[in-house]
């Protein structure tokens, strides 16, 4: 059974830390994008931006699952660190990421199942584009063409 939503996330910064943004794509299992969003988040590290993208996606996903009794998500990210930390394969050593990971795990409890998948950058182009457009605009973008 496919998940109810496929979510691609990306976070990035120019400099580490530096100006940072998040990008996310929420789509149906057949690939129809229902939310495309990039958001400038100010000064952050790349890893913090990745986690902020995850949090943004987890907070927005329930809006598209109101009629689903046991919602399932598949979260795709090109951040191997984030994926392995969320799966429990890596410990979270950076103190700045701990509260973000705790918040993510709290939000995950609101879903029946959340599967994390590491994808290569080429498979995450739309989320990366949303992230970069938001960084350039220093704001929120929802139409990325």
Contact map, one row per residue, 1 for C-alpha under 8 A:
1110000000000000000000000000000000000000000000000000000000000000000000000000000000000000000000000000000000000000000000000000000000000000000000000
1111000000000000000000000000100000000000000000000000000000000000000000000000000000000000000000000000000000000000000000000000000000000000000000000
1111110000000000000000000000100000000000000000000000000000000000000000111100000000000000000000000000000000000000000000000000000000000000000000000
0111110000000000000000000001100000000000000000000000000000000000100000111000000000000000000000000000000000000000000000000000000000000000000000000
0011111000000000000000000111100000000000000000000000000000001000000000011100000000000000000000000000000000000000000000000000000000000000000000000
0011111100000000000000000111101000000000000000000000000000000000000000001111000000000000000000000000000000000000000000000000000000000000000000000
0000111110000000000000011110000000000000000000000000000010000000000000001111000000000000000000000000000000000000000000000000000000000000000000000
0000011111000000000000011100000000000000000000000000000000000000000000000011100000000000000000000000000000000000000000000001001000000000000000000
0000001111100000000001111000000000000000000000000100110010000000000000000011110000000000000000000000000000000000000000000001001100000000000000000
0000000111110000000001110000000000000000000000001100100000000000000000000000111000000000000000000000000000000000000000000001001100100000000000000
0000000011111000000111100000000000000000000001111111100000000000000000000000000000000000000000000000000000000000000000000000000100100000000000000
0000000001111100000111000000000000000000000011101100000000000000000000000000000000000000000000000000000000000000000000000000000000110000000000000
0000000000111111111110000000000000000000001111001000000000000000000000000000000000000000000000000000000000000000000000000000000000000000000000000
0000000000011111111100000000000000000000000000000000000000000000000000000000000000000000000000000000000000000000000000000000000000000000000000000
0000000000001111111000000000000000000000000010000000000000000000000000000000000000000000000000000000000000000000000000000000000000000000000000000
0000000000001111110000000000000000000000000111000000000000000000000000000000000000000000000000000000000000000000000000000000000000000000000000000
0000000000001111111100000000000000000000001111000000000000000000000000000000000000000000000000000000000000000000000000000000000000000000000000000
0000000000001111111100000000000000000000011110000000000000000000000000000000000000000000000000000000000000000000000000000000000000000000000000000
0000000000001110111110000000000000000001111100000000000000000000000000000000000000000000000000000000000000000000000000000000000000000010000000000
0000000000111100111111000000000000000001111111001000000000000000000000000000000000000000000000000000000000000000000000000000000000000010000000000
0000000000111000001111100000000000000111110000001000000000000000000000000000000000000000000000000000000000000000000000000000000000110110000000000
0000000011110000000111110000000000000111100000001101100000000000000000000000000000000000000000000000000000000000000000000000000001100100000000000
0000000011100000000011111000000000011110000000000000100000000000000000000000000000000000000000000000000000000000000000000000001111110100000000000
0000001111000000000001111100000000111100000000000000100110000000000000000000000000000000000000000000000000000000000000000000011001100000000000000
0000001110000000000000111110000011111000000000000000000000000000000000000000000000000000000000000000000000000000000000000000011000000000000000000
0000111100000000000000011111000011110000000000000000000010001000000000000000000000000000000000000000000000000000000000000000000000000000000000000
0000111000000000000000001111111111100000000000000000000000000000000000000000000000000000000000000000000000000000000000000000000000000000000000000
0001110000000000000000000111111111000000000000000000000000000000000000000000000000000000000000000000000000000000000000000000000000000000000000000
0111110000000000000000000011111100000000000000000000000000000000000000000000000000000000000000000000000000000000000000000000000000000000000000000
0000000000000000000000000011111100000000000000000000000000000000000000000000000000000000000000000000000000000000000000000000000000000000000000000
0000010000000000000000000011111110000000000000000000000000000000000000000000000000000000000000000000000000000000000000000000000000000000000000000
0000000000000000000000000011111111000000000000000000000000000000000000000000000000000000000000000000000000000000000000000000000000000000000000000
0000000000000000000000001111001111110000000000000000000000000000000000000000000000000000000000000000000000000000000000000000000000000000000000000
0000000000000000000000001111000111110000000000000000000000000000000000000000000000000000000000000000000000000000000000000000000000000000000000000
0000000000000000000000011110000011111000000000000000000000000000000000000000000000000000000000000000000000000000000000000000000000000000000001000
0000000000000000000000111100000011111100000000000000000000000000000000000000000000000000000000000000000000000000000000000000001001000000000001110
0000000000000000000000111000000000111110000000000000000000000000000000000000000000000000000000000000000000000000000000000000001001100000000111100
0000000000000000000011110000000000011111000000000000000000000000000000000000000000000000000000000000000000000000000000000000001001111100001111000
0000000000000000000011100000000000001111100000000000000000000000000000000000000000000000000000000000000000000000000000000000000001100110011110000
0000000000000000001111000000000000000111110000000000000000000000000000000000000000000000000000000000000000000000000000000000000000100110111100000
0000000000000000001111000000000000000011111100001000000000000000000000000000000000000000000000000000000000000000000000000000000000000000000000000
0000000000000000011110000000000000000001111100000000000000000000000000000000000000000000000000000000000000000000000000000000000000000000000000000
0000000000001000111100000000000000000000111110000000000000000000000000000000000000000000000000000000000000000000000000000000000000000000000000000
0000000000001001111100000000000000000000111111011000000000000000000000000000000000000000000000000000000000000000000000000000000000000000000000000
0000000000011011110100000000000000000000001111111000000000000000000000000000000000000000000000000000000000000000000000000000000000000000000000000
0000000000111001100100000000000000000000000111111100000000000000000000000000000000000000000000000000000000000000000000000000000000000000000000000
0000000000110000000000000000000000000000000011111110000000000000000000000000000001000000000000001000000000000000000000000000000000000000000000000
0000000000100000000000000000000000000000000111111111000000000000000000000000000000000000000000011001000000000000000000000000000000000000000000000
0000000001111000000111000000000000000000100111111111100000000000000000000000000000000000000000000000000000000000000000000000000000000000000000000
0000000011110000000001000000000000000000000001111111110000000000000000000000001001000000000000000000000000000000000000000000000000000000000000000
0000000000100000000000000000000000000000000000111111111000000000000000000000000001000000000000001001100000000000000000000000000000000000000000000
0000000000100000000001000000000000000000000000011111111100000000000000000000000000000000000000000001000000000000000000000000000000000000000000000
0000000011100000000001110000000000000000000000001111111110000000000000000000000000000000000000000000000000000000000000000000000000000000000000000
0000000010000000000000000000000000000000000000000111111111000000000000000000000000000000000000000000000100000000000000000000000000000000000000000
0000000000000000000000000000000000000000000000000011111111100000000000000000000000000000000000000001001100100000000000000000000000000000000000000
0000000000000000000000010000000000000000000000000001111111110000000000000000000000000000000000000000000000000000000000000000000000000000000000000
0000001010000000000000010100000000000000000000000000111111111000000000000000000000000000000000000000000000000000000000000000000000000000000000000
0000000000000000000000000000000000000000000000000000011111111100000000000000000000000000000000000000000100110000000000000000000000000000000000000
0000000000000000000000000000000000000000000000000000001111111100000000000000000000000000000000000000000000100000000000000000000000000000000000000
0000000000000000000000000000000000000000000000000000000111111111000000000000000000000000000000000000000000000000000000000000000000000000000000000
0000100000000000000000000100000000000000000000000000000011111111100000000000000000000000000000000000000000000000000000000000000000000000000000000
0000000000000000000000000000000000000000000000000000000001111111110000000000000000000000000000000000000000000000000000000000000000000000000000000
0000000000000000000000000000000000000000000000000000000000011111110000000000000000000000000000000000000000000000000000000000000000000000000000000
0000000000000000000000000000000000000000000000000000000000011111110000000000000000000000000000000000000000000000000000000000000000000000000000000
0001000000000000000000000000000000000000000000000000000000001111111100100000000000000000000000000000000000000000000000000000000000000000000000000
0000000000000000000000000000000000000000000000000000000000000111111100000000000000000000000000000000000000000000000000000000000000000000000000000
0000000000000000000000000000000000000000000000000000000000000000111110000000000000000000000000000000000000000000000000000000000000000000000000000
0000000000000000000000000000000000000000000000000000000000000000111111100000000000000000000000000000000000000000000000000000000000000000000000000
0000000000000000000000000000000000000000000000000000000000000000001111100000000000000000000000000000000000000000000000000000000000000000000000000
0000000000000000000000000000000000000000000000000000000000000000000111110000000000000000000000000000000000000011100000000000000000000000000000000
0011000000000000000000000000000000000000000000000000000000000000100111111000000000000000000000000000000000000011100000000000000000000000000000000
0011100000000000000000000000000000000000000000000000000000000000000001111100000000000000000000000000000000000011111000000000000000000000000000000
0011111000000000000000000000000000000000000000000000000000000000000000111110000000000000000000000000000000000010111000000000000000000000000000000
0010111000000000000000000000000000000000000000000000000000000000000000011111000000000000000000000000000000000000011110000000000000000000000000000
0000011110000000000000000000000000000000000000000000000000000000000000001111100000000000000000000000000000000000011110000000000000000000000000000
0000011110000000000000000000000000000000000000000000000000000000000000000111110000000000000000000000000000000000000111100001000000000000000000000
0000000111000000000000000000000000000000000000000000000000000000000000000011111101100000000000000000000000000000000111110001000000000000000000000
0000000011000000000000000000000000000000000000000000000000000000000000000001111100000000000000000000000000000000000001111001000000000000000000000
0000000001000000000000000000000000000000000000000100000000000000000000000000111111100000000000000000000000000000000001100000000000000000000000000
0000000000000000000000000000000000000000000000000000000000000000000000000000111111110000000000000000000000000000000001000000000000000000000000000
0000000000000000000000000000000000000000000000000000000000000000000000000000001111111000010000000000000000000000000000000000000000000000000000000
0000000000000000000000000000000000000000000000100110000000000000000000000000101111111100000000000000000000000000000000000000000000000000000000000
0000000000000000000000000000000000000000000000000000000000000000000000000000101111111110000000000000000000000000000111000000000000000000000000000
0000000000000000000000000000000000000000000000000000000000000000000000000000000111111111110000000000000000000000000000000000000000000000000000000
0000000000000000000000000000000000000000000000000000000000000000000000000000000011111111111100000000000000000000000000000000000000000000000000000
0000000000000000000000000000000000000000000000000000000000000000000000000000000001111111100000000000100010000000000100000000000000000000000000000
0000000000000000000000000000000000000000000000000000000000000000000000000000000000111111110000000000000000000000000100000000000000000000000000000
0000000000000000000000000000000000000000000000000000000000000000000000000000000000011111111000000000000000000000000000000000000000000000000000000
0000000000000000000000000000000000000000000000000000000000000000000000000000000000011111111000000000000000000000000000000000000000000000000000000
0000000000000000000000000000000000000000000000000000000000000000000000000000000010011011111100000000000000000000000000000000000000000000000000000
0000000000000000000000000000000000000000000000000000000000000000000000000000000000001001111110000000000000000000000000000000000000000000000000000
0000000000000000000000000000000000000000000000000000000000000000000000000000000000001000011111101100000000000000000000000000000000000000000000000
0000000000000000000000000000000000000000000000000000000000000000000000000000000000000000001111101100000000000000000000000000000000000000000000000
0000000000000000000000000000000000000000000000000000000000000000000000000000000000000000000111111100000000000000000000000000000000000000000000000
0000000000000000000000000000000000000000000000000000000000000000000000000000000000000000000111111110000000000000000000000000000000000000000000000
0000000000000000000000000000000000000000000000010000000000000000000000000000000000000000000001111111000000000000000000000000000000000000000000000
0000000000000000000000000000000000000000000000110010000000000000000000000000000000000000000111111111100000000000000000000000000000000000000000000
0000000000000000000000000000000000000000000000000000000000000000000000000000000000000000000111111111110000000000000000000000000000000000000000000
0000000000000000000000000000000000000000000000000000000000000000000000000000000000000000000000111111111000000000000000000000000000000000000000000
0000000000000000000000000000000000000000000000010011001000000000000000000000000000000000000000011111111100000000000000000000000000000000000000000
0000000000000000000000000000000000000000000000000010000000000000000000000000000000000100000000001111111110000000000000000000000000000000000000000
0000000000000000000000000000000000000000000000000000000000000000000000000000000000000000000000000111111111000000000000000000000000000000000000000
0000000000000000000000000000000000000000000000000000001000000000000000000000000000000000000000000011111111100000000000000000000000000000000000000
0000000000000000000000000000000000000000000000000000011001000000000000000000000000000000000000000001111111110000000000000000000000000000000000000
0000000000000000000000000000000000000000000000000000000000000000000000000000000000000100000000000000111111111000000000000000000000000000000000000
0000000000000000000000000000000000000000000000000000000000000000000000000000000000000000000000000000011111111100000000000000000000000000000000000
0000000000000000000000000000000000000000000000000000001001100000000000000000000000000000000000000000001111111110000000000000000000000000000000000
0000000000000000000000000000000000000000000000000000000001000000000000000000000000000000000000000000000111111110110000000000000000000000000000000
0000000000000000000000000000000000000000000000000000000000000000000000000000000000000000000000000000000011111111000000000000000000000000000000000
0000000000000000000000000000000000000000000000000000000000000000000000000000000000000000000000000000000001111111000000000000000000000000000000000
0000000000000000000000000000000000000000000000000000000000000000000001111000000000000000000000000000000000111111110000000000000000000000000000000
0000000000000000000000000000000000000000000000000000000000000000000001110000000000000000000000000000000000001111110000000000000000000000000000000
0000000000000000000000000000000000000000000000000000000000000000000001111000000000000000000000000000000000010011111000000000000000000000000000000
0000000000000000000000000000000000000000000000000000000000000000000000011110000000000000000000000000000000010011111100000000000000000000000000000
0000000000000000000000000000000000000000000000000000000000000000000000011110000000000000000000000000000000000000111110000000000000000000000000000
0000000000000000000000000000000000000000000000000000000000000000000000000111100000100110000000000000000000000000011111000000000000000000000000000
0000000000000000000000000000000000000000000000000000000000000000000000000111100000100000000000000000000000000000001111100000000000000000000000000
0000000000000000000000000000000000000000000000000000000000000000000000000001111100100000000000000000000000000000000111110000000000000000000000000
0000000000000000000000000000000000000000000000000000000000000000000000000001111000000000000000000000000000000000000011111011000000000000000000000
0000000000000000000000000000000000000000000000000000000000000000000000000000110000000000000000000000000000000000000001111111000000000000000000000
0000000000000000000000000000000000000000000000000000000000000000000000000000010000000000000000000000000000000000000000111111100000000000000000000
0000000000000000000000000000000000000000000000000000000000000000000000000000000000000000000000000000000000000000000000011111100000000000000000000
0000000000000000000000000000000000000000000000000000000000000000000000000000000000000000000000000000000000000000000000111111100000000000000000000
0000000111000000000000000000000000000000000000000000000000000000000000000001110000000000000000000000000000000000000000111111111100000000000000000
0000000000000000000000000000000000000000000000000000000000000000000000000000000000000000000000000000000000000000000000001111111110000000000000000
0000000000000000000000011000000000000000000000000000000000000000000000000000000000000000000000000000000000000000000000000001111111000000000000000
0000000111000000000000111000000000011100000000000000000000000000000000000000000000000000000000000000000000000000000000000001111111100000000000000
0000000011100000000000100000000000000000000000000000000000000000000000000000000000000000000000000000000000000000000000000001111111110000000000000
0000000000000000000000100000000000000000000000000000000000000000000000000000000000000000000000000000000000000000000000000000111111111000000000010
0000000000000000000001110000000000011110000000000000000000000000000000000000000000000000000000000000000000000000000000000000011111111100000011010
0000000001110000000011110000000000001111000000000000000000000000000000000000000000000000000000000000000000000000000000000000001111111110000000000
0000000000010000000010100000000000000100000000000000000000000000000000000000000000000000000000000000000000000000000000000000000111111111000000000
0000000000000000000000000000000000000100000000000000000000000000000000000000000000000000000000000000000000000000000000000000000011111111100010010
0000000000000000000011100000000000000111000000000000000000000000000000000000000000000000000000000000000000000000000000000000000001111111111110000
0000000000000000001110000000000000000011000000000000000000000000000000000000000000000000000000000000000000000000000000000000000000111111111000000
0000000000000000000000000000000000000000000000000000000000000000000000000000000000000000000000000000000000000000000000000000000000011111110000000
0000000000000000000000000000000000000001000000000000000000000000000000000000000000000000000000000000000000000000000000000000000000001111111110000
0000000000000000000000000000000000000011000000000000000000000000000000000000000000000000000000000000000000000000000000000000000000000111111100000
0000000000000000000000000000000000000111000000000000000000000000000000000000000000000000000000000000000000000000000000000000000000000110111110000
0000000000000000000000000000000000001111000000000000000000000000000000000000000000000000000000000000000000000000000000000000000000000100111111000
0000000000000000000000000000000000001110000000000000000000000000000000000000000000000000000000000000000000000000000000000000000001001100101111110
0000000000000000000000000000000000111100000000000000000000000000000000000000000000000000000000000000000000000000000000000000000001000000000111110
0000000000000000000000000000000000011000000000000000000000000000000000000000000000000000000000000000000000000000000000000000000000000000000011111
0000000000000000000000000000000000010000000000000000000000000000000000000000000000000000000000000000000000000000000000000000000011001000000011111
0000000000000000000000000000000000000000000000000000000000000000000000000000000000000000000000000000000000000000000000000000000000000000000000111
